[in-house]
């Protein structure tokens, strides 16, 4: 019987939550490609997806509360704009993690919990429900960040004391993230965001990727070679999955650099980005299940994301993505990979390929929804993607000449390690596999512009 927040009070807080999730989503996307640490690249993909889902739910709820026009693109408080701008522009990974996981995420979790305590449980139940689900996942993000903070060397709070105070001052000046507190006057002098953030489209990898230009092992050629049995093809599929690290690296550039799209575009594309990160981790788990040290035995390259990010426009990158997705839909695509995994009798691979196939069907639909509408002819949309991919320069020979890679054939060592795990002797023919990507693309189409 106690009154809770009014419609106006509820909406003002929901709009701040919406702003926080949207800014965090943009930060994760903007910093993903150039982040070298594999686990953080995957975490940014996941957390961007979670933020996008909660932005969507909050937009829907605000639209139900007498709010046309919604005003969701308005900045709720100038101090919050500085707060998130500073985090986006943080100069290194340590500072970024501190801003996100030691300031923004904890503040958002606390604000969501405070909202649920103050909103009327009956009158504003729809808002409470939206915030309850958001709070669950924000708490998980916070727990992840807490481990980073706990294990940081040096501790994050010793990095930039003046900058850390600025972040706290921004929240104080805004009356807290939700605006529940009294606004405290502060002089807020931008530090890292005095100039606009400069996006870095060049993918980077940590020390577990020692040969990122290596294109010596053509997994697709091996997979589709009928003379090879299914069992070793599992290794090719685990490699193909792990190599999908480069898809989030590329899709992040499309999301960051594309303007003027409705929010649903960002939500759907971020879902696909997270799916591709999941696929990469499926490959990692696949190798671990065979007791294979993938960082030592598998040379996962970044040449695809590097080339697309630095040579094509965002629309051209999307065109290539759409072309590849459509090529995976026939029987010779994802169904073939699943059937091959079943025939190999590797249950883990079969399950991964089953879900990978399901995900790709969704991705093909996302492509139709958001790329195909740029064309009046569906056939021309596919042809354009093929043309864009064909004009990408893969400097296979140049990279070797420049000393960036020797294109070492790492397949024999990987296959030998897998045979040891399987308890069998290596097949000499399979051990001798040495087909590279020198003259063909991943879809086995001949390259015409290879260096």
N, C-alpha and C positions, 0 to 999 in steps of 0.2 A: 504493500500500500504506500510505500515511499516513492515519490516521483524520481525519475532518473533524468538523463540528458534529454533536452528537447530535440526536435527534428533538426533545428539549426545547429545546436551544439554537437549533435551526432555527425551531421554532414561535414562540419568544419574539421572534425578530427579524422573522419574517413578520407577527406581530401588530402590531409597531411600524410596519412598512411600511403595513399595512392602515390603522392609525390615521392615519398621515400623509396617505395618499391620500384618506381619507374626510374629514379636516379640510380639506385643500386643496380638495376638491370643494365642500364647504359654503361655503368662503370665496369661491371664484369665483362660485358661484350667488348668494350674499348681496350681493356687490358689483357684479354685472353690470348690474342695471337702472339704478341711479343713476350709473354710470360714463359720463361724457359722450363720451369719446374713442372714436370709431368702431372703430379698430383694436383697442383694448383690449377693447371690448365683444365683438368677434368672437373675440379670443384667449381671453378668459375662457370663452366658450362652448365653444371647442375644447378647452381644457385641462381644463375640468370634465368633458367627455366622456371624455377620456383617463383622468383619475383614476377616474371611475366604472367604466370597463372594468377597470382594474387592481385596484380594490377587489373586483370580482366574481371575478376570477381568484384573488386571494389568499384570499378566503373559501372558495372551492372547495378550494384546496390545503390550508388549515389543517384543513378538515373531513375530509381524507383521512388525517390523522396522529394518530389515536387521541385526538381532541380533543372528544368530546361530553361536556359542553356546550362550545361553542366559546369562549365568553367574549370574543367580538369586540366587544361593546359596552362592555367595561371599558376604563378609561383606563390605558395601560401604565405611565405615570409622571406624577406631578403636575406636574413641571417642563415636560413636553411639553404638558400642558393649558394652562399659562400661556403658553407659547411661541405656540401657535396662537390662543389667545384674544386675545393682544396684536396679532397680525397681523390677525385679523378686525376688531378694533376700531380699527385705525390710522386717524388722523383725516383723511387726505387720500390722493389717488392716489399721490403720490410715496412716502409712507411705506408704503403698501400694496405697491407694486411692490418696494420695498427688502426688506420682510419676506418676500414670496413668492419673488422671483427672485434676491435676493442672500443669502438665508439658508436658507429652507426647501427650495427646489428643489435647490440645490447640496449641502446636507446629505443629502438623500434620494438623489441620484445617487451620492454617495460611499459611502453606507451600502449601497446595492444592489451596487455593485462590490466592496466589502469582503466582503459576504455570499457572492458568487459565488466569490471567492478562497478562502474558508474552508470552504464546504460541500463535501462529498465529491461529485465529479463523477458517480459511478455510484450510490452509495447514495441521494443526495438530488437526482438529476437532475430530477425533476418540479419541485422548488422552484427549482432553478437556471434551468430553462426559463422559468418564470413571471417570475422576476426579470430574466432576460436581455431579454425583450420589454419589461418595464417600464423597464429601464435605457435602452433605445434611445429610447423616447419621452420619458423624463425628460431625457435628454441634449439632445433637440430643444427641449424646454421651457426648459432651461438656456441653450441657445444663443440663443434668443429673448430671454430675460431678460438675458443678457450684453450684448446690443445696447442694451437699455434702460439698463442700468447705465452702459455706456460713454458713451452720449450724453446722460446726465442733466445738466441745468443747474438748480440747482447739483448737484454730486455727491451721491448718496444718503447717503454716510457723513457728510456735513456737516449733515444735517437735524436729527437728534435724537441726539446722541452718547450721552446717558444711556440712551435707549431701545434704541439699537443694542447697547450693552453688555449690557442686560437680555436681549436675544434670545440673544446669545452665552453669557451666564451660564446661561440656561435649558437650552441644549444641553449645556453642561458639567455641570450638576447632574444631568442625565438620563443621563450617561455616553455622550453622543452620541445621534444619532437612533435608532440600532440598539441602543444599550446595550452596544456593544463596548468602550467605554473606561471607565476608572475614574471613578466619580462624584465630582465635585468639589463640596465644600460651598459653597453660595452663598446669600446672603440675596436672595430674589427678591420684590421689591416691585412688584406690578402698577402699571402706569401708565395706559394707555388702557382697560384692561379692568376697572377698579375697579368699574364699573357694567356691567350686561349690554348687549351690542350691540343697538342699535336699528336695525331694518331700514327702509330707505327704499324704498317701492314706486313713487315718482314717477320715471318715465323722464326721463333727461336726454340732451341731444345737444350735440355741439360746434359750432363756428362754421360748419361745412359744411352745417348744417341751419338756415338763417336764418329759416324760416317754418314751424315745426313744427305750427301749428294749421291750416295751409292745406288745405282740402278742396274745392278748386275743380275738380279734374280727376278725373272718375269713369272710371277705367281699365276697369272691368268693363262699363259701358254701351257704351264704344267697342269693346271686344273682341267683344261679342256683337251689335253692330250689323251686320247682313248687308249693309248698303249700303256699308260700307267695305271696301276690299281688304285682303288679308293683310299687305302690307308695313308700313304704319304701325301695325298691331296689334302688331308686334314691340316697338315702343316702349312700348306699354301693358303688355306682358308683362315687359319689362325693369324697368319701374316697379313692377309688382306684386311682382317678385322682390326688388328693393332695399327696398321698403317692408316686407318681412318682418323687418326689424330689430326691429319691435315684437313679434314672436312670442317670441323669446328674452326680451325685456324682461318679457313677461307670464308666460311659463312659469316663469321664475326665481322669481316670486312664489308660484306654486303649489307649487313644490318646497320653497321656504324655509318656507312657512307651513303646509304639510300635515304632520301628525304621525301616527305609528302605522302607517305603511305598511312592508311588507317591503322589503329592499334592492333587489330586482328592479324595484320600482316606480320608484325613484330612477334606476336604471341606464337603464331604457327611456325614461323621460321626459327624461333628460339627453341620450340619443341623439337624440330628436326635437328638443330644443332646439338641439343642434349642427347638425342637418340644416337647420333654419330659418335659422340663421346662414349656412350654406353657400349657401342660396338667395339671401339678401340679397347676398352677394358675387358670385353669378352675375349678378344685375342690374347690379351695379357694373361687372363685366367686360364685360357686354353693351354698356353705354353707352361704355366706354372703347374697345371695338372699332370704334365708329362715330366715334371722336374727339370725343365729346360730354363736355363738362365738366358732369357731373351735379350737382355742388354748386352750380353757377351756374344751371343751366337746369331742374333738377328739384326741386320743393319736396316733399321726403319728410316726411310728417307723423308724429306720434306719438299721434294722438288716440285710436286704438283701444286701445293698451296703457295710456294714461293713464286712459281711462274705465273699462276693466275693472279695472285695479289699484286704483282709488280708489272704485269704486262697487259692486263685487261681492265675494262671498266666494271663497275658493280653489275650492270645489266648483262654484260658479256659473261661474267663469272656465273651469274644465275642461269644464263643460257647453257653453259657447259654442264652445270649441275643438273638441269632439266633433261638435257640430252642423255646423260649417263643414267638418270633415274628411269627414263623411258626404255632404255636398252636393257634394264634389269627385269622388266615385266614379262617378256616372253618366256617360253618354257626353257630356253637356254640360259636364262638369267638366274634369279634367286631360287626358283624351283629346282634347277639343276644342282645348285650348291647344296640345298637341303637334301636332295636325293643322294648326292654323293656322300654327304655326311652320314646318312642312314646306312648306306652300303658299306661305309668304313667300320661300322659297329662301334663308333665312338659316340656314346650317348650324350656327352657334354656338347660336342660339336653339333650333333643333330639338333639339340635343343636350342643352341645359340643361333643356328641357321634358320630354324623355324621362326624364332622371334625376329631375326634380322629380316627375313622375307616379309613378315607382317609389317614391320616398321617401314620397309621400302614401299609397300603398297600405299601406306599413309603418305609418305614423302612424294610419291607420284601425284597423289591428289593435291597436296600442298602446292606442288609445281603447277598443276593445272589451274588452281585457284589464283595464284599470285604472279606467275610468269606468263602463262598462256594468254591471259587477257591483254598482254601487250601486243598481240598479233591478231589479225583477222583470219588467218589461215593456220591451222594446227600443224600442217606439214611444214610450212615455212618456219614455224617456231623451232621445230626439231632440226631442220636444216641449218638454221642460224647457230644453234648450239654446236653442231658439228663443225661449222666454219670457224667459230670462235676458238674451239679447242685445237683445230688444225693450224691456226696461225700462232699458237703459243710456241715459243722457241725453247726447246729442251736441249741445252748445251751439253749433251752427253760427252762428246769428245773434248770440248773446251774445258769442262770441269776436270777431266783427267789431265789435260795438258797444263792447266793452271795449278795442279797439285792439290785440288780440293778433294779428290777421291781417286783411288786406283780402280774403282769398280770391281773390287775383289769379290769373287764368287764364294759367298758364305754358305750356300746350300749344302755342300757335302758335310760340313761340320754339324749343321743343324740336323740333317737327316741321320747322321751317325749317332748323334745324341738321342734322337727319338727312337732309333732302333734299339739302343741300349735300354731305354725305358720300356719299350715293348717286349724286350727279351728275344729279339730276332737278329739274324745276321743281315747287314745291309745288302740290298740288291745292287750289283755293280752298275747296271744300266741307270737306275734311279740316282745312285751316288754320283754319276757322271753328268747329271743334268747341268747345263751351262747356258741356257737361253736368257738373254738380257733384254732390257728395254731400249737398246741402242737404236733400233729402227722401227719399233712399233709402240703404239699407245697401249694403255691398260685394257682397251676394248679390242686389241689385236689389229687395229687399223694401222697401216703403214704410215710412218711419219714422213712428212715432206719438208719440214723446216728444222730438223734436228741439226745441232751444231756439230 
